[in-house]
Amino acid sequence: MQKYAAEFMGTFMLVFLGTGAVTVAAGNTLTIGLAFGLAITISAYAFGGISGGHFNPAVTTAMLINRRIDGRDAAGYIVAQFLGATVASACIRLFVGGLGLATTQLGQTDFPKISTGLAFVVETLVTFLFLMVILNVTSDRHGNGDFAGLTIGITLAFLIIVALNLTGGSLNPARSFGPAIFAGGSALSHLWLYIVAPEVGAILAAFAARLMGSED
């Protein structure tokens, strides 16, 4: 249970701090990217030693494919991640409502400016790149565990900065799920893309990282 609690807390921190920067703080692109990036870094160092620090169903999928986690734990991690994101979004909704702001704006991800096909490509690509970094920097063969949390956080920040005006820069099914179920609207109707595309990116990254020698 400790591992699942760690995944819950880490995902909660990611969604709470990241979407809080979008809504409560009304941050700009740099602020939002750094908020998500630093949130994952904080969570990695605070809870990663307990669970391995996935905080993202796509990460768990890649780790499962590359046999760094078994199926039972993978299922438990994913449930904990979605729960953490949901509770975080419930808190953000409470705070946004307290400020008298629209509770339909909760930092949800969507793609009003581009086509569905392009949005799918964007989310697949940025998640692929994110997972390639994660799988290689945490590799027993050629990784660097001491700086893994910082490297992963910086990577997430920059990828979100690039993708923010395209798709909202999710890279994480749980991160999109929490806000969407409370905000509703097109974010909810497009939620399938933010679940499927990151998983596709993660699967591709798992095999690509293996080809590059990330696994024993």
C-alpha positions, 0 to 999 in steps of 0.5 A: 500500500505504501507504493500506491500511496506514494503514486497517489501523492506524487500525482496529486502534487503534479496536478495540484501544483500544475493546474493551480499555476494555470488557474489560481495563479493565472501563470504564463507559458513559462510559469505553467511549464515550470510548475509542472516540471518542478512538481514532478521533480519534487514528487520524484525526490519525495516519493520516488524512493517508495514507488519508483516515481511514475505519477503517470499511467503512460510511464507505468505502461512503459515500465511494464513493457520493459519489465521494470514493474509487474502487472499487479503493481502496474494496475495499482499504480494506475488506479492510484494515479487517476485517484490522485489527479481526481482529488487534486482537481476537486481541490482546485475546483474548490479554490477556483470557486472560492475566488469567484472564477469559472469552475469550468476552467480548471486547467483542463487540456484541449486543442481548440486551435488544431485538428484532432489528427495533429493533436494526436501527433503532438501528444504522441510525440511529446510523450515519446520524447518524455519517456525516452528521457525517463527510460534512459536516465533511470536505466541501470545500464547507463542512467544517472539516478542522482540527477534523474528527478531533476532531468525528468522535471526539466524535460517535462517543463520544456515539452509542456512549454512547446506543446501548451498552445497546441494541446495543453501539453498533457503527456499524462492520461491522469493529468487530463482526466482529473480536470476534464471530469469536473470541467466537462465540455470539449475537454471531456469529449476529447479525453480519449485522445489524452488517454490513447495518444500518451499511451501510444507514445509510451509504448513506442518509447519502451521499445525504442529505449530497449533498442538503445540498450536501456534494459539489462 
